[in-house]
Every structure is written in C-alpha cells, then in structure tokens.
Amino acid sequence: MVTMGKPMMIQEDDEAKIEQLKKRTGAKTKIEVLRRALVLLEKDVQRSERIKRWQRAVKAVGSTGLEVSDDFKTSGRFARLDK
C-alpha cells in the first residue's frame, strides 16, 4: 500500500525561492526542486566528510612523511646536472 508523504509547511520566502528555481532548472514540480537540492546537499556533506578524513590522515602521516623524505635527500646530486 502506497501512502502519501507528510505535508511540509513551507514559508512564503522559501516558496518563492522554490518557484524561481523551478523555472530556472526546468523542474516540473516543487518536489523535483527539493530532491535536486537534497542530492547536492548530500554530495556537499560527503565532500566535507572526505576532507575531514584526509586531514586526519595527513596529521597521522605528516611527520613521518618528512622523516622518510629526509632519507632520500641528496644535497649535491642535482647541482651537477647544470654543468
């Protein structure tokens, strides 16, 4: 059995924004505008979560990465290439 969703109470300002976006995006219904907005919001949240994970990973590995790169430095190696 399919039931209708819960009605939303939309403020007048929001109603105007939805109607404007409906025209600009070519959406046929208000719910289509809201669904598109939810998809974009979800992608933005996922991106923010990824960035936080990357920042934690950088903090965890950052100092050891510098130690490893010091092991591979050769001070005079590239100076000889110009001659």
N, C-alpha and C positions, 0 to 999 in steps of 0.2 A: 504494500500500500504506500503510495507516494503522498507525503504531506507537504503543505506549503511551509516555507521557512518563516521565521519570526519577523514581524514587521519592524523596520528600523525607523526611529524618529530622526529625521534629517532636518537640520536647522536651515533657515532661509538662505543664509550665505553659502552654505555647503550645497544647497540645491542649485543655486546659480552657477557655482563652480562646476558642478557635475554636468549641468546642461551645456555650459560653454565647452567643456572637454568632450562631451558627446558630439558636438558639432565639429570640433577641431580634429578629432580622431576618426570620425566616421562611424562611431559605435551606434548600434541600433537601439540599445536600451541603456538605462542608467546602471543596471546591474553589470552590464558588459564593461562600462567605465570603471566600476568598483573592482571587478575581477582583474582587469588590467593593472589597476593601481596596486592591488594586493600582490600580484606577481612581481611587479617592480619593487615593492617594499620587501618582499621575501628575498629577492636577489640582493638587495642592499644589505639586509641583515646577514645573509650568508657571507657576503664580501667582508663585512665588519668582523664577523667571527673568524674568517680565514686570516685577516690581518692580525688579529689578536693572537692566533696560534703561531703565525710566523714571528711575531715579536717575541713570544715566549721562547720559541726555538732559537732565535738569534741570541737572546740573552743566555740561554743554556750553552750554546756552542761558541758564542762570540769570542770569549777569551782564549779558549783552546785553539780556535782557528788562527789567532795571531801567533800563538806559540808554534804551531805547525808551519806557518808561512816563514817564520824566522829560521827554521831548519833548512829551508830551501833557498835562502838568500845567498847570492854570490856577489860580493861587492865589486870586483873588478871585471866580472865576466862580460858585461855589456859595454864597458869603456873601450875595450879592444876592438869592437865591431866598427867604430867610426874611423879607425885608422886604415 
